[in-house]
Amino acid sequence: MKLKISIISLICLIAVVAGIVAHNARSDALNDEKNAGEQVVSFFRKDYQPLLEEVREEALGSKLILEVKGRKNRKFVHGALVQEVELIRVVKGKINTKDYHQKMYVVGDVWVESRNNAGMGFTNYIKNGDNYILFANKVYEDYENKCSVIDMNRDMIGFNRLNVSENKSYVCKKGKKHTKYKNVRDSEFFCNDEKTLKKILEFKQGIIDTLHDYLEPGSFYE
C-alpha cells in the first residue's frame, strides 16, 4: 500500500510532536528575510563537545543517508521549515526510485521554537546550489502535490545535514549562549569558541571520510 502523506500533514505532525504553536501571521513574518536575521539561534557550546561522538554514531546509523543539492525554494509552514532539494544519490538505504518525484522537499531538520527564537540544530539552512548529505528516516510520497518528502532523523541533537560543497564556518564572539541569526548568516555551524569549532570540523571531516567513496566526485571539499 503506497503512503499518501501530504507535506502539510507531515509538518503538522512534527509541530505537534515538537510542541510548536504557530499562526499564519507568524509564519509570514518568518518567511521575511529581514525578520529572519533577528531570530535568535543557539550555539553548540564547549560543554557539548562530548556529544559529538554520539551524534556521529546516530548519523552513520541513520536508516537513510542521501546526497542532495539545495534549491532556493524554502518557507515556514506552521512554524516548521520546508526546503526544496534535488536528489543526487542514495548513499545508504533504499527509496522507491521509480515513484519518487523530481520535486523533493526536506522537513524535520529545522523548526521554529517561538516568534523570536529558531531551533536550527546548530547548523545553517541548506544553501541553494550546494551539495549536502542528509541523515534521514525515510522518503514519503506526496501524490496529491506531486512531490516527495524527506523525513529527517530527528533523533539527532543536531548536525543532521552537512554541506559537502564547501567548508565555511567561523566563531561568533557575540553573545554567551546564543546570538541573532544575522551574526552567523554565512557560517555553516554555530559556535562561540575556536576549540569547539575545531571539534565540529573534525566531526564533519570524519563523516565525509567515511562516506567519501559514495559522494558525487568533486562535491566534497578537499
Buried (B, 14 or more C-beta within 10 A) or exposed (E): EEEEBBBBBBBBBBBEEBEBEBEEEBBEBBBEEEBBEEBBBBBBBEEBBEBBEEBBEBBBEBEBBBBBBBBEEBEBBBBBBBBBBBBBBBBBBEBEEEEBBEBBBBBBBBBBBBBEEBBBBBBBBBBBEBBBBBBBBBBBBBBEBEBBBBBBBBEBBBBBBBBBBEBBBEBBEEBEEBBBBBBBEEBBBBBBBEEBBEBBBEBBBBBBEEBEEEBBEEBBEE
